[in-house]
Amino acid sequence: MSDDKSNPLLRLQHEMAVFAEERDWDKFHTPKNLAMALSGEVGELTELFQWLTSEQSFTLHEHNNEALSDELADIMLYLLRLADKCNIDIETACDRKIEKNRIKYPIEKCYGSAKKYDQL
């Protein structure tokens, strides 16, 4: 990855590290604790959609944009913090995973299907 100034993910990771350090929270940011916090935030995101129909879920942002935005940001920030603490280059990891998924889900086998790769 490139430096903080040209890479938004690195910039956010750095900002989160400074934020935690300034508050003496770094000691609480273990991989276990961050994974648990991330899971909690995903739960809060899920609550926004819980009782909606599929159609209503597409228009949630029109009614509750700030809550949706906040939950997505919380998830992203915890994810970046976890990647930082575990020394994972998240950009490279994502690129690698996309390539694995291309192999696992070839277009000619999965186009228009929701089946898992082992059922194609």
C-alpha positions as CSV (number, residue, x, y, z in Angstrom):
1,M,0.0,0.0,0.0
2,S,1.0,3.6,-0.5
3,D,1.5,6.2,2.2
4,D,-1.1,7.8,4.4
5,K,-1.5,10.9,2.3
6,S,-2.6,9.1,-0.9
7,N,-4.4,6.1,0.6
8,P,-7.7,6.8,2.4
9,L,-7.7,3.5,4.2
10,L,-4.2,4.1,5.7
11,R,-5.3,7.6,6.6
12,L,-8.3,6.3,8.5
13,Q,-6.3,3.6,10.2
14,H,-3.8,6.2,11.4
15,E,-6.6,8.5,12.6
16,M,-8.2,5.7,14.6
17,A,-4.8,4.7,16.1
18,V,-4.2,8.3,17.2
19,F,-7.8,8.6,18.5
20,A,-7.3,5.5,20.7
21,E,-3.9,6.5,21.8
22,E,-5.1,10.0,22.9
23,R,-7.7,8.4,25.1
24,D,-5.5,5.6,26.5
25,W,-7.8,3.1,24.8
26,D,-5.1,1.3,22.8
27,K,-4.8,-1.2,25.7
28,F,-8.4,-2.2,25.2
29,H,-8.0,-2.7,21.4
30,T,-7.0,-6.3,21.3
31,P,-8.0,-8.3,18.3
32,K,-10.6,-10.2,20.4
33,N,-12.2,-7.0,21.7
34,L,-12.2,-5.4,18.3
35,A,-13.8,-8.4,16.7
36,M,-16.5,-8.4,19.4
37,A,-17.1,-4.7,18.9
38,L,-17.3,-5.1,15.2
39,S,-19.9,-7.9,15.7
40,G,-21.9,-5.6,17.9
41,E,-21.9,-2.8,15.3
42,V,-23.0,-5.3,12.6
43,G,-25.9,-6.2,14.9
44,E,-26.8,-2.5,15.2
45,L,-26.8,-2.3,11.4
46,T,-29.0,-5.4,11.2
47,E,-31.5,-3.8,13.5
48,L,-32.1,-1.0,11.0
49,F,-33.3,-3.6,8.5
50,Q,-34.8,-6.2,10.8
51,W,-38.5,-5.8,10.2
52,L,-38.5,-4.3,6.7
53,T,-39.5,-6.0,3.6
54,S,-36.9,-6.5,0.9
55,E,-38.4,-3.5,-1.0
56,Q,-38.4,-1.3,2.1
57,S,-34.7,-2.1,2.7
58,F,-33.8,-0.3,-0.6
59,T,-35.3,2.9,0.6
60,L,-34.1,2.8,4.2
61,H,-31.5,5.5,3.4
62,E,-34.3,7.9,2.5
63,H,-35.8,7.6,6.0
64,N,-32.9,6.9,8.2
65,N,-29.8,8.0,6.3
66,E,-27.9,9.3,9.3
67,A,-28.3,6.1,11.4
68,L,-27.4,3.9,8.4
69,S,-24.3,6.1,7.7
70,D,-23.2,6.0,11.3
71,E,-23.5,2.2,11.5
72,L,-21.6,1.7,8.3
73,A,-18.9,4.0,9.5
74,D,-18.6,2.3,12.8
75,I,-18.2,-1.1,11.1
76,M,-15.6,0.2,8.7
77,L,-13.6,1.9,11.4
78,Y,-13.6,-1.1,13.7
79,L,-12.6,-3.3,10.7
80,L,-9.8,-1.0,9.8
81,R,-8.6,-0.9,13.5
82,L,-8.7,-4.7,13.7
83,A,-6.7,-5.0,10.4
84,D,-4.2,-2.4,11.8
85,K,-3.7,-4.3,15.1
86,C,-3.3,-7.6,13.2
87,N,-0.9,-6.1,10.7
88,I,-3.2,-7.0,7.8
89,D,-3.0,-4.8,4.7
90,I,-6.7,-4.7,4.2
91,E,-6.5,-3.3,0.6
92,T,-4.3,-6.2,-0.5
93,A,-6.4,-8.7,1.4
94,C,-9.5,-7.5,-0.3
95,D,-7.9,-7.6,-3.8
96,R,-6.7,-11.2,-3.0
97,K,-10.2,-12.2,-1.8
98,I,-11.9,-10.8,-4.9
99,E,-9.5,-12.9,-7.1
100,K,-10.3,-16.0,-5.0
101,N,-14.0,-15.3,-5.4
102,R,-13.6,-15.0,-9.2
103,I,-12.1,-18.5,-9.3
104,K,-14.6,-19.9,-6.8
105,Y,-17.6,-18.3,-8.7
106,P,-16.9,-18.4,-12.4
107,I,-19.5,-16.4,-14.4
108,E,-20.4,-19.3,-16.6
109,K,-21.4,-21.4,-13.5
110,C,-22.9,-18.9,-11.2
111,Y,-24.5,-16.2,-13.4
112,G,-27.9,-15.3,-11.9
113,S,-27.7,-18.0,-9.2
114,A,-27.5,-17.6,-5.4
115,K,-26.1,-21.0,-4.9
116,K,-22.9,-21.4,-2.8
117,Y,-19.8,-22.4,-4.7
118,D,-19.9,-26.0,-3.6
119,Q,-23.4,-26.4,-5.1
120,L,-22.6,-25.0,-8.6
